[in-house]
Amino acid sequence: MNTVYSKMENVCNNLKDSSKIEPNLYEKFHVKRGLRRNDGTGVIAGITNICNVHGYVINEGEKEPAEGELIYRGYNVKDLVENVEKEDRFGFEETIYLLLFGELPNIEQLEEFTQYLSINRPLPEGFFADMIMKAPSNNIMNKMSRSILALYSYDNNAEDMSLEGEMRKALNLIAKLPVIMVDALQVKRLKFDNKSMIMHPIREYESTAQTILSLLRPNREYSKEEAQLLDILLMLHAEHGGGNNSTFSCRVLTSSGTDAYATYSAAIGSLKGSRHGGANMKVVKMVEDFRNNVQDWNDEGQVADHLRKIINKEAYDHSGLVYGMGHAVYTLSDPRAVILKKKAFELAKDTEFEREFNLINNIEKLTPTIFKEVKGSDKVMCANVDLYSGFVYRMLGIPEDIYTPLFASARIAGWSAHRMEEMLTGNRIIRPAYKAIAKNKPYVPLCER
């Protein structure tokens, strides 16, 4: 076995050598790495009516910072959240309706839609035992991805790609994904954490946020304020434009003509990545590193000293990155982070969490200055939604295992909208070009190698 491994190591080292690409070649062939230009602006790959992620303006050819805005179907997400709070109700179901159907529902439409989602939450008979209990996963995202693929087998019209068929599948998955998430968590607790599974029946009268808390908590109890806060988190995570990695993955797979189950499963795989949705766990672990290594969380000097170590690759994961700070589009502010920070402060005030809130606030406040000091960079940098989302989840008592799966349970609404828009308007397989630089080689017979 050691010999095989040693040979594999040699082969992999050879692969590294043969895979090298000189950085100057990207400039020579005008390659936009990551489909982004040198100034950070994205290469336009499509047109959408669904969402606008606004974080900068182009003034006479130059990128200028601007306050961030997130707009769903023409409606500013700030206005959506504020009005839901003002009317003292849940807003995630309304957000799903808006993203999928392109308009806000009236009272009757919203009630009917919410009820439709609720009655479609239960999993098919035998699905839990056959697809979730068997082959348990230590990672909930992988289990959710596999479960979506498995649901193909339970759908007699899985290949129906009419708009009505796609809408049926989308709503069915949007309704079921939170249940799959919690069920996968319970199996993970049993199989990997040596803890008891606690399973509850689904209550049809509960909203998505209420359902999640109700299924998670042993006593099923939650406050109205807790459920409404989780509801806002779901609203903020529901959509973020066609260019984010998981949504673009969804559109790429859709353009190939594959089915909905394969498409949404792949989108979850993308969101799992630490450079995308999985970044929220990087933030959680980074803040934990601050808690363990900074004695006085309110002392800006001590926080700044640890920030310097992180940026200099001397602390945490030695990447030099301050997770939760900076964004590919937002410059002056991430509107999701602004809303969530306010809610986090309200929840943490006068509790044992207030001290940690102050620590995170200091990280947000000091990072741009320390980054400029260490790197000499004038890059405008703001907190992104991940800096506060994990903190809010922790205050709600939500297990870390499902921080990113919660993101997926919300974002499937946006993925569904983009899949259907791609089917209606794309009409062409997405296939960007890659410049090949490998030189031709003469074939060498096996006996001469």
DATA-V851635 format. One record per pair of residues at least 6 apart in sequence whose C-alpha atoms are under 7 Angstrom apart, sorted by the first residue. I is the first residue (numbers start at 1). J is the second residue. If there is no record, write none. Layout:
BEGIN
i->I j->J
i->I j->J
END
This chain:
BEGIN
i->35 j->42
i->35 j->43
i->36 j->42
i->36 j->43
i->37 j->43
i->40 j->328
i->49 j->73
i->50 j->72
i->50 j->73
i->50 j->99
i->51 j->71
i->51 j->72
i->51 j->73
i->51 j->240
i->51 j->241
i->52 j->70
i->52 j->71
i->52 j->72
i->52 j->241
i->53 j->69
i->53 j->70
i->53 j->71
i->53 j->240
i->53 j->241
i->54 j->68
i->54 j->69
i->54 j->70
i->54 j->330
i->55 j->65
i->55 j->66
i->55 j->67
i->55 j->68
i->55 j->69
i->55 j->329
i->55 j->330
i->55 j->331
i->56 j->63
i->56 j->64
i->56 j->65
i->56 j->66
i->56 j->330
i->56 j->331
i->57 j->63
i->57 j->64
i->57 j->65
i->57 j->66
i->58 j->64
i->65 j->331
i->65 j->332
i->66 j->331
i->66 j->332
i->67 j->331
i->67 j->332
i->67 j->333
i->68 j->330
i->68 j->332
i->68 j->333
i->68 j->334
i->68 j->335
i->69 j->335
i->70 j->76
i->70 j->77
i->70 j->335
i->71 j->77
i->72 j->99
i->73 j->99
i->73 j->102
i->81 j->232
i->84 j->90
i->84 j->91
i->90 j->228
i->90 j->231
i->91 j->231
i->91 j->235
i->92 j->231
i->92 j->234
i->92 j->235
i->93 j->114
i->94 j->104
i->94 j->105
i->94 j->110
i->95 j->235
i->96 j->413
i->97 j->104
i->97 j->105
i->98 j->104
i->99 j->414
i->99 j->417
i->100 j->417
i->117 j->171
i->117 j->175
i->118 j->175
i->118 j->204
i->119 j->204
i->120 j->172
i->120 j->175
i->120 j->176
i->121 j->175
i->121 j->176
i->121 j->179
i->122 j->176
i->123 j->176
i->131 j->147
i->132 j->184
i->133 j->187
i->136 j->187
i->136 j->188
i->137 j->143
i->137 j->188
i->138 j->188
i->138 j->192
i->140 j->181
i->140 j->184
i->140 j->185
i->140 j->401
i->140 j->402
i->140 j->405
i->141 j->268
i->141 j->272
i->141 j->405
i->143 j->184
i->144 j->180
i->144 j->181
i->145 j->265
i->145 j->268
i->145 j->269
i->146 j->265
i->148 j->261
i->148 j->265
i->149 j->261
i->149 j->262
i->149 j->265
i->152 j->158
i->152 j->261
i->159 j->259
i->170 j->416
i->174 j->412
i->174 j->413
i->177 j->409
i->178 j->212
i->178 j->409
i->181 j->405
i->182 j->215
i->182 j->216
i->186 j->197
i->186 j->198
i->187 j->197
i->189 j->195
i->189 j->196
i->189 j->197
i->190 j->196
i->190 j->197
i->198 j->218
i->200 j->215
i->209 j->227
i->209 j->230
i->209 j->231
i->210 j->227
i->213 j->222
i->214 j->220
i->214 j->221
i->226 j->396
i->234 j->410
i->236 j->336
i->237 j->407
i->237 j->410
i->237 j->411
i->238 j->410
i->238 j->411
i->238 j->413
i->238 j->414
i->239 j->411
i->239 j->414
i->242 j->248
i->245 j->270
i->246 j->267
i->246 j->268
i->246 j->270
i->246 j->271
i->247 j->267
i->247 j->415
i->249 j->267
i->250 j->263
i->250 j->264
i->250 j->267
i->250 j->415
i->250 j->419
i->251 j->418
i->251 j->419
i->251 j->422
i->252 j->430
i->253 j->263
i->254 j->263
i->254 j->419
i->254 j->422
i->254 j->423
i->255 j->422
i->255 j->426
i->255 j->428
i->255 j->429
i->255 j->430
i->256 j->429
i->268 j->408
i->271 j->277
i->271 j->278
i->272 j->278
i->272 j->404
i->277 j->404
i->277 j->407
i->278 j->404
i->279 j->386
i->280 j->386
i->280 j->390
i->280 j->404
i->282 j->323
i->283 j->323
i->283 j->324
i->283 j->386
i->283 j->387
i->284 j->390
i->286 j->316
i->289 j->316
i->294 j->302
i->294 j->303
i->296 j->302
i->297 j->303
i->297 j->359
i->298 j->358
i->298 j->359
i->300 j->362
i->304 j->366
i->304 j->370
i->308 j->370
i->309 j->315
i->310 j->316
i->310 j->318
i->310 j->320
i->310 j->321
i->311 j->320
i->311 j->321
i->311 j->322
i->311 j->371
i->312 j->320
i->313 j->319
i->313 j->320
i->324 j->383
i->324 j->384
i->324 j->386
i->324 j->387
i->325 j->381
i->325 j->382
i->325 j->383
i->325 j->384
i->326 j->381
i->326 j->382
i->326 j->383
i->326 j->384
i->327 j->384
i->331 j->380
i->331 j->381
i->331 j->382
i->332 j->380
i->332 j->381
i->332 j->382
i->333 j->382
i->333 j->383
i->334 j->382
i->334 j->383
i->334 j->384
i->334 j->385
i->336 j->385
i->337 j->383
i->337 j->384
i->337 j->385
i->337 j->388
i->340 j->388
i->341 j->388
i->344 j->392
i->345 j->357
i->348 j->354
i->348 j->357
i->364 j->383
i->368 j->381
i->371 j->377
i->372 j->378
i->390 j->403
END
